[in-house]
Amino acid sequence: MKKTILALTVLASFNVLAHSPSASERLIHGDHDHSFDASEYSVVLSQNYNPTKNGIKFIDANKSAEQQSYFPLAPNATTKLAGSFPEVVWRGEPLFTPEFNQENMKQALAEGKIHPELASMEEAMTNPVIFKLSDRMYNAFGFEGASITFIQGDEGLIISDAGSTKETAEAMLAAYREATGDKREVHTIFYTHHHPDQWAGTEGLATREDFEAGKINVIAHADFQRKMNEESGIYLNQQSIRTAYAFGAFIPNNNNYDSGVNQGVGYPADIVMQSKNKSFFAPNILVDDLLILEIDGLTLEFFHTPGEAPDGVAMYVHETGDMVGGDTIQGETIPNLYTIRGTEYRDGLEWADSIDRMRRYQPVTLSLHHGRSAVNADRVEDVMKAYADSLRYMQDQTVRYINKGYTMHELSDTIKLPEELKDHDYLRPLRGSEYQNVANIYAGNVGWFNGDASEFAKPDHKNMAQLYVDMMGGAEAIKQAAAKMIAEQQYGEAMQILTHVIRVDQDDMAAREQKAVALERWGWQQSTPGWRHWALTGAAELRGQLDGLLGTMNFFGDASKFVDAPTDDVMSLIPTRLIAEQLNDNESIKINMTVDGAKYLVNISNRTMAIDNGFQSERANLSVEMSKKDLVHLFLVKDINVKESSAKAVKGDIADLQRLVDVIDTFSPFYLHLR
C-alpha cells in the first residue's frame, strides 16, 4: 500500500517539510497536490504555531501498525457477541435533548405513532453518559447527535472531534472531567471529517487565545476545509432547508414524544439547529494518506478512510490498541450511502475498503461518534466486518441487477440485506435504508435515465400533472378515491394521486390536508428517521404551519460564515447566483476586482459569468478595489449597495459594479417543497 505523509503548519515562517514559505503554502508529494491558504482564515487562526515547541515528533510511515490480516473471529461467532458496549462511568440528565419518558413512549407505540425500532433506541440515545473504552480513552455519548472522544496523554488531553456547538462540547468535557477527575489541559484536537457536528463546538474544548498563541495542535485531512466550504457554500440554502426537513427541525412540537425523534445515531439537539456559537480552529497539521505522530507519550497513527465523507480520517493508538473511527461506522444503523438532505456521491466499495483498512490494525476498542462504541477485539472486528459486508452486498448486487436490466426503482424494491446481516446490532433499519442506498448506487453509476425513451417526451411538470388529473376524472374524483385509500391505510397510493391535484392547484387546501394526513400516518410507520421527519414536516408544510417560517428564511443572513471563508470560495459562489434572464441581449460586463489584495477578472457574456483567479485585463470596463467583508455583503447577503460599501473605482464607472450586484440572486422566500 502506498503511504505518504503530508504535514503542514499554518505558520509561513516555519517548515515541517522542506518547502518555500509563503502566505499561501503548496506542498507536492508524489502525485498529491494540496493547497492550504492559512491567511484566509482570519477569525481563529494561529500565526505562532510550531509543532516542535509543542513536543510533536513526526514518525516514519514505515512504522505503521497496520497488519496484513484481520482479527480472527471464531468460526461460529454470532452476530451478537457479548460485551458490545463499553462500561458507563458517568450518567447525567438530558441537557439539550427531550427527556425520555417511558409512559409517553408506550402511549405513542399503542397509538401507532412511532416505529418500534425508533422507540427501542430512545432511552439509549437520550440520556448522556461517559463510556470508558480503555484506561486512556473515554467517549461522551447522548449529549447531542454527535459524540466526542477523550484520550489521555501523559500530561495533557487529546480530543477527537468537537460536537456541534460550543455548549454541547463544554458539557461533554465537563462530564468527562467529573467522571474521571482528570484536570489535564487540552493540547490536541483531531477532526475526523468536515461535517459540522465534528468541528462546530471547538471553542467549547479550548480557548481561542490558546489556539492563536500556537498552543493547540489541530489535525485534519488535507481536504478538510475544501470539502467543508463546498458542502456549506454552493448548496447552502438548499442544504440548510433539506437538513432541517431530514432532522425534523420544523416539526411542530405538539405532543410529548416527538420533539425530535432520534436519527438512529443520536438526537439532533435543539441548540444544534441554531446558528450561534459555532466555530472551528483551522487545522495546522494535515493528513494525506498516512501520518504518524508522537504526542505527549503516545504514538498516534492517522490514516485516510474515505466513505461516509471523502476526507474521513481514523486514528490508531499504538500503545493501547485503541481506535477512533469517527463516522466511518455510523452507529447501530444500516450505512447511509445516500443522505436525503443531499450530498456528493458516496462510493460503497471505497467505504468498505476504508473499513477493511481499519480492520487491519486489529483494534481492541472502537470509538464511534454516532451510536454506541464497541470494545473487545472480537466485537470490534464483528462490527466492522458486518458493516463492510453490508456495503459490498448492496454495491455488488445492485451492479448485478443493473446488468440484468433492472431500473432504479425496481432495484430499490428488490435488493434487501441477507438474513446473515439484516439482524445485526449495527445494521438496524435506522439512519440508512436499502431503498435509498441502492438508488444511490444506480444513480451514481448509471445516471437518472431509466432506459425508456418516453422520459425524453414527457410534458412539462405542471402539464403532466394536469394530464393525470384529467385522465383520472378530475380533482374531486381523485380526492374521493384518496379518502378511500387513506381509510384502507393505502397511504402511499393516496399521496401519489393527490400530488397531481396539488401540483395543478397549490391552493386546493382540501387536497393538501388529505395528503398531509397520508404523509403523517405513513411517517409514523417508518423506522428510518429521515423518512419520518420528512413526511411529518411535509404534512406541516401542506397545512400551512410553516408559512411564517419558510416565507422569511434567508440562510445568508449571517455573513460571518462567508467572510471567514477563502476569497476564492466566496468568488466561486457568485456565478451560481447569476439571474441570466435579467441580462440584456449580448450584454457584456468585464470587471477587474481586487478583494483584500487578491486579483480577479469577472467576465459576463452570453448570459454566463466566468471568473479568472489571479488575472486582470486592460480591456476591463471597470477596475475596482473592495474588502472581502463587503464583497460578501454585496453579493451574498445583499444588505448593502455599492455606494454604502468600501468599493472604490480605480478605473471606469462604479455603476458597472452595481449592475453586476443587481443581477445576482437571493434565495428567500422559500417555495412549497411538496409540489
N, C-alpha and C positions, 0 to 999 in steps of 0.2 A: 504494500500500500504506500502510495506517495504521501510523504509528510513534509509540510513546510511550516515555517514559523513566520508569523507576521506580528511584530510588536511595535507599537507606535506611541510615542509620548506627545502630548499636546504642546509641550514647551519647545518653541522653534530653535532655541539655542542648545538643546540637549539631544543627543542621539543615542538611542539604544542600539541601532544598527547603523552601519556606515552609509550616510547619505547627506546631501547638502541641505542645511537648514533653510527653511523659508516659512513665511506665514502660512502658506498652503503646501503641505508636505505630500509628496508622492513616493510610494515605495513600490518597487517591482521585484518580485522573487519568482524566477522561472516564468511560468505563464500566468502569474497572478499580477494584476494591476489594480491597486486600490488607492483612492484619494480620500483625504480627510482634511477638510479645511476648518481647523480649530478656531480661526479668527472669527468665523461667522457666528459662533455660539457665545454671545457676549453676556448672557444672563448668569449662567452658572458654569464658569469656565476657569480652570486653574492655569495661570501663567507661570506657576512656580513649581510645577511637578517634576520630580526627579526620582525614578524608581529605586535607584541605588541608595539614596538618602532614606527611603522608606524600607530598606532592607530586602528588597526583592532581588532574587537571583534567577537568571534565565538558564534553564537546564536543557541539555542536548536532547533533541527529539528522539534520538536513538534509545533513550532510556524510558521510552513509553512502557506503560504497564499492560498495554493491550496484548492479549494472548491469541493463539491460533485456534482456540476451541471455546465452546460454551461450557457453562457449569453442567455437569452430567446429572440429569434427573433420573430417579429410579424408573425402571421400565413400566411399572404400573402406577406411577404417580397420578393422583386425581387432579381435577381442576379446582379443587377447593382445599388446598393444603392448609395445615394448621399454622397459627402464628402469622396470619396475613396482615395484621395491623400492629403498629408499634405500641409501646407502653405509654399510657397517658400519665403525665406528671403534674398537670395543672388543668383545672376546669374553671370556666368563668361564665358569666351571664352574657346573653347576646347584647352587643353594643350598637351595631349598625344594621341588624337584620331582624325580621319579625321573630318574636319569641315563639318557640314551638309549643303548641297546645294540643295534647292528646285528644281531648274531648272535641275540639273543633275539627281535628283531622278525622275522627270517627264519624262525625256528622257529615263531613264532605264525602267520605267514602260511601256512607249509607245513601246519600243523595245522588251518587254517581257524578260528582263534580271534580273528582281528581282521580287520576290513574293510580292503581295500587303501587306500581313501580316508583312513582314520584313520592307517594305517601311514605313508602318504606325508607326513603332516603332523607326525609325531612329532619328527623331528630338529629341524625349524624351531621347533617350539613348546617344546622342552625346553631349549635352550641360550640362556642370557642374552646379549643383545647391546645395544649402544648404536648406534642409527641416527642418521646426520647427514642431516637433511632440507634444511637451508639453513645459511648462515653463522650464523644466530641461533637455529635450532630443532633440537632433538635429541629422540629418543624412546627410552625404555628398554623393551625387549621381551623376553619369555621368562623373566622372573624369577618370575612367577606368572600367573594367568589374566588380569590386567588390566595395561595399560601406563600409563605417565605421560609427559608431555611437558615439556621444559625450554625456556624461551625467555629469551634473554639480553637484558636491558635494558642501558642504558648503564653503570649502576653496580651493579645488583642482578639477582636471578634471579626469574623468573615461572614458576610451575609449574602445569600443568593436571592436575587430579585427583591422588589421593594413594595409590592402591592399596588393598589390603585389610587390611594390618596395619602397625604401626609398623616391624616388622623388614624387611618387603619394601620399604617406602618408603625406609628407611635404606640398604638395599643398592642400590637404584636410584640414589639420589642420590650415594652413594659411587662407584658405577661411572661415572656421568656426570662427576664431578669428576676421576676418574682418566683418563678418555678425553680430556677437554678441557683439563685443568689449570685449570679455572675455579674460583676461590675466592669468587665473588660470594655475598653473603648473600641468603637467600630473603626477599623482602618481599611477594610476592603469590601467593596460591593461588586457583585457579579450579576449582570443581566443575562438571563438565558435566551432571550429573544426580544424583538422590538414591540410586541403588543403592549398597550398602555398599562395593563394590570401588572406588568413586570417592572415598570420604571417610575410610574407617576407618583409614588409615595416616597421617593428617595430622601426628601428633606425631613421625613419623619425618622430616619435612621442615623443621619449625620448632619452636621451643620454646614451651611453654605460657606461659612468662614473657614472651617477646616479644609473643605474641598478647595476653595480658592487659594488657600495657603499651601496646597500641594500635599496635604497630609493623608488624603483618601485615594486609594487605588480603585479605579473603576474599570472593570473588564467586560468586554462585549465582543461580538463578532465584527469583522471589518465592514460588513454591510448593514450593521445595526441602524445607523442614523439614516442611511439612504432608504432603507425599507420603511422606517418609521415615517419619513417625510412623504414617501409615495402613498402609503396607506392613509395617512392623516391629512393629505393635501388635495390631490386632484379630485378624489371622490368624497371629500369630507362631508359635504351636505347630505348626499345620499347615504353614505356610511353611517352618519350620525342618526338619521331617521330610521334606517333599517336595523341598526343596533338596538335602538330604543324599542322597536317592534319585537325583535327577537328576544330581548331580555325582559319584556313586559313593563317597561318604564312608564308607559302611557295608560296602563290598565287602571280603571277606577277602582280604588280600594274600598269596595262597599260590602265586604264580608270579612270574616275572621280568619280565613285560612289562605287567602290568595293575595297577600300583599307583595307578591313577587316570588312565585314558586321557583325552587332552585333549578339550576341548569343541569342537574345531574352531576355537577362537578363543584358546586358551591353556590352560595347566594350572590346575586347582584345587589350588594348593599345600597340602600337609598343614597348614601353620601357619594357613592361611586358615580352615580348619574349626574352629579353636579360638576361644574367646570372649575370650581375653585380648588386651590391647594394641590395642584398637580404640577410637578416639575421633575427634572432629572439632571443628574450631573453628567456632562459629556464624557464618554469613555476616554481614558488616557492610556489604556493597554488594549490592543486589538488582537483578536484571534482570527487566523485564516483557516487552515485545516487542523493544525495541532499546535498547542503551546503548553510547555511545562514550566511552572514557576515554583520556586521555593519561597514561601511566605510564612513568616512567624512560626517556624518549626515544622511546617507541613509542606509536602510536595503535592502540588495541585496540578492535575493534568486536564486541560481544556481541549475539547475536540468538537468538530463541526457535526451537527446532527440535523440536517435539513429535513423537513417533512411537514409538521404542523406549522412551522414558519421557516422560510428559506434561510434565515440567519440563526437558526437554532444552535445552541452550544450546550453540551453536557460537561460535567466536571467529575473527576475521579480523584479521591484522596489516597495516595499511595500507602500511607502509614496505617490507615484504618480499614480500607476496602469500602468506604462509603462512596455513594454516587448521588449526585444531584441530576435528575432527569428533566427538570422543568416541566414543560407541557408535551414532551415527546411521547410520554404516556399520559393521556389526558385525564386519567382517573378511572372511576368504575363505570365506564361507558364505552359503547362502540366508538371507534375512532371517527372523528368528524372530518371526513375528507372534503366535504363541502359545507361551509358555514353559510346559512341562508342570508346573513347580513351582507354577504358579497365580499370575497377576497380573491387574490390571484390563485391560479390553479395549484392544487396540492397533488403531488405525484405519489401515489400509494406505494409503488415499488421503491422509490427513493426514501420514503418514510420508513418502510420496513428495513431497508438496508441500514439506515441510521440506528434503528433499534438493535439490529444484529451487531453493529459496531459496539454499542453499549454492552451487549451480552458478552462480548469477547474480553471484557475486563473482569468478568465473573464477580460482580459486586456482591457484598453481603447485606447491604441496605440500599434502598432506592427512595430518595426523597422526591415527592411529586408536588407540583404547585397547583393542581386541581385534583380533587379526590384525595383519599387517604393513602399515605405512603406504605411501602412494603418493607418488611425485614425478614432476615434469614435467607441464605443464598438460594435454597431450593424454591422458596416462594417468589423471590425476586426474578429468578430465571423463568419460573412458570408464568408470571405476569407478563414479562417481556416477550417470551416466545408466543404466547397466545395472542398478544397484540399484533406482533409482526405477522403471524399466520393469518389473522383475520384480514389484514390489509392485502396480503398476497392472494388470499382466496377471492376476495371481491375483485381485485385487479385482473387476475388470470381468468376467472370465469366470465367476467364481463367481456374480455377480449375474445374468448372462445365463442360466446354467443353473438358478438358483433360479426364474427366471421361466418356465423350461421344465418346472418341476415336479420337479426332482431333489431328493432328500433329502440330508441332510448327508453320510452315508457314501457315497452314490452320487457325490456331488460330489468327495469326497476320493479316490475311486478313479479319477475321470475326468480331473481337471484337472492337467496337468503343464506345466512351463515349455517354451516352444517351443525348437527347435534353436538359434535365434539367441542364446538366453540360457543354456541349461542347461549349456553347456560353458565359460562364462565363469570366469576365475580366481577372482572374488569371489562366485560363485554356486554353489559346490561343495555337495554334499548333506551338510552337516555340522550346524551348530548348529540351523538351521531345517529344515523339510521342507514340501513341498507339501501333504502329507496333513493335518498339524496346522494349517497356515496356512489352508487352505480351510475346514476345520471351524470354525476360529475366526471367519472371516468370516460363515459361515452362522449360528452360534450367537449372534454379536454383533448380527446384524441381523434374524434371523427368530426366534431362540429355540430351545428344546430340542424343541418338538413337531414330529414328522416328517410330520404330516398324516394319520396313521392313528388313528382313534378308539379302536382296541383298546389304545393306550397308556394310556388312562384306565381300562381294565378289567382291567389286569394283576393277578394275585395278588401278595401281598406278596413281598418279596425272597427269603426263605427258602422259602416255599411254591412259588414259581415254580421254584426250583432243584429242589425235591423232585419237582415235576411232570415236569421234564426227565429226572431220574434214573429215575423210574418208567417213563416212556414209552420210554426207551432200554434197558430191560431190567434196570435195577438197577446198583449201583455196580461190581460185579465185571465185568459185561459192558462197561461204559464203560472200565474200566481195561484190559481186554483189547484193546478197539478202539484205545485211546490208545497202547498198546505197539506196535501195528502201524503206526500213524501216525508215531510217532517213528522207527521203523526205516526208514520210507519218506520221512523228512525233512519230513513234514507237521506242522511244529511248531505253527503257528497253529491248525490244526484240533484237535490234541491238547490244547492249552491251553484252548480253548473248552469242550470237553466235560468236561474234568477240573475246570474251575471250578465246575460244578454239584455235583459229588461233594463237593468241599471245602466248598462253601457249606452243604451239608446236614450234613456231619460234619467239623468242623475238626480232629478228632483222627485222621483217616484218613491216617496218615503215608505209606502206600504211594502214595496218590493225590498227596499233596504232593510226594513225591520224583519221581514221574513228571512232574508239572507243572514242577518245578524243573529237571529235565533238558531239557524242551522249552524253557523260558524261557532257559536258559543257552545252548543251541545256537542258538536264534533270535537271542539278543542278540549272539553272536559275529559274526553275519552283517550287523549293522546298521552303517551309516556315520553315522547320527545318534547322537552320543554319549549324549544323554539317554535314548534308547530302549535303548541297550546297557546303560547304568548301571542303569536302572530294572529291566530284565529280570534282570541278574545280582544286583542287590540283592534282588529278589523271590525269586529262587532260594535265596539265603542265608536269607531270612526263612522260607520254606516248610520249609527243612531244620532250622529251629530255631537257626541260628547267630547270630541277632540277639536271642534271647530275653533274655539277660542285659543287653544294652544297651538295647533298646527297653522292657523292663519297668521300667526305673528312670529313664527320661528325664523331665526336668522343665525345660522351657525357661524357666520363670520363676524358676529358682534364683538367677540373677544379677539382683538387683533394681536394679542401678545403671542399666540401660537405661531403666527407667521412672521412677526417682527423678529423673533429669535431664531427663525429658520435661515438656512443659507440663502443668499440673494438669488443664486441660480435656481433654487427650488421655487422661490416666490415668482420669479420671472416665468418659469415653466407653467405656472397655473394660468397666467393671463390669456394665452391663446385659446384655452378651453372655455373661455367665457365670452368670446367674441360674438356679438349679435350680428351675424352675417347679413341678415335681411335688412338691417338698418343702414348698411353701407350703400352708397350710390353706385350706379353702373361705372365700372372702370375707375373707381375711386382708389387713389394711391396715397399712402402715408408712409413717410420714411423719417424716422427719428433716431438720432444718436442720444442714448440715455446713459448718464454716468450716475450710478447709485452708490453712495458712500465710497466713491473711488473706483468701483467696478464698472467696466465699459460694456455696453450692449448696443446692437443695432436692431431696431424694431422696424419691420418692413411689412406693410399691408398692401396686397394686390390680389385681384381675383377673389376678393372677399375672404381671404385667408391671411393669417398672421404668421410670420416667421421671425424668430429671434436668434440672432447670432451672438454668442457669448464671446467677449474679448475683442469684438470688431466694431469699427465705426466707419462711416462713409462720408467723403467730402460732398457727395451729392444729396445728403440728407436735407429735408425741408427745415428741420429743427435740430439743434443740439441743446440738450437740457441737463442740468445737474439737480439732484434731489437726495434726500435721505431715504434709507430703506423703510423707516417708520412711515414716512409719508407715502412712499410707493404702495405700501400695504393698505393704508387708509384710503388712498385714491382709487385703487383698482380692485381690492378685495372687499374691504368693509364699506367703502363708498359713503363715508360720513363727512367728507370734506370735498371742496372743489379745488381746482388748480390755484386760484387766487389765494386760498387760505393755506396752501401748502408751502413747503420750502423750495419748491421747484423754481429754478431760475433759468431763463433762456440765455445761452451763450451766443447762439446764432439763430435767427429766424423768429417766427411768431409763436408765442406761447399758446395761442389759441389752438394750434395743431395738437398740443398735448391734451387740452380739454376735449377736443373732438374724439381723441382716442379713448379717453375716460368715458365719454358718453356712450360709446358703442361696446362697453364691457358690461356683462350681465350680472345680476344678483339672483339669489335663489329663495326669495321669500315673496309672497306667502307660499305655503305648501299646497300641493294638489291632492285630490282624492286618490288615495293609493289603490283602493279596491275598485277599479273602474273597468 
